[in-house]
Amino acid sequence: MAAMTLLSTQNLTRRFGGLTAVNSVEFEIHQGEIHALIGPNGAGKTTFVSLLSGRIEPTSGKIIFTGQDITALPAFERVRLGIAYTFQITSIYSNLSVYDNVALAAQTAQRRNTGLFGRIDTSALSKEVHAILEKVGLGTYADEAGGALAYGHQRLLEVAMGLALQPKLLILDEPTQGLSDMEIANFCELVKTVSGEVTTLLIEHNMDVVMQLADRITVLNHGEVLATGTPDDIRSNSAVQTAYLGGH
């Protein structure tokens, strides 16, 4: 049976003056998969993901999510529809506790179901937040200020906030950047654990992480799709080896 397409782009293009950062990209991510987006620095990955999340507008082309054209929707509307994006640079509430950071995201998800003035079930909310914190390995840090966490734990907190939004698509932008080897291993286990709950788009430089986690990989180069395929396909692709993997 063919996999269901959760998100796709059609001829997606973004120009900045005379520079074409993303050029006519045709891309799709299937429901339930872990899809990695890789490419050398300057390949257009950040611009492409910013287009998907609604942080910038395309020059031309379309973005389709769950069958709906979301090209013109602002970022907050995309969150409501089920797209959660964790940034390359942590974007937590430093002065709030770890618990409250996740609770805010969970409340956003509840509001999506109950409406703006609907009643929040605080007991269910508390159980959900603690369960998510345990899942990402932050259960013992619930009362600490987000800004007091070590950098690696801040990245995990951001993932927890993304999960609390109950997204259909979780976009993780360079999630292992700055993590220790042990933290990277724990992160990989976390992504495998939640992969049954949420479709994941992983933007990552660490090729060991990519090859371990991804069901499919898309390679960007000079703003264009160079190749898409399984890890084995990408590993053996001579064009990818030349452009990105250093010919090895």
Secondary structure, 3 states (H helix, E strand, C coil): CCCCEEEEEEEEEEEECCEEEEEEEEEEEECCCEEEEECCCCCCHHHHHHHHHCCCCCCEEEEEECCEECCCCCHHHHHHHCEEEECCCCCCCCCCEHHHHHHHHHHHHHHHHHCCCCCCCHHHHHHHHHHHHHHHCCHHHCCCEHHHCCHHHHHHHHHHHHHHCCCCEEEEECCCCCCCHHHHHHHHHHHHHHCCCCEEEEECCCHHHHHHHCCEEEEEECCEEEEEECHHHHHCCHHHHHHCCCCC
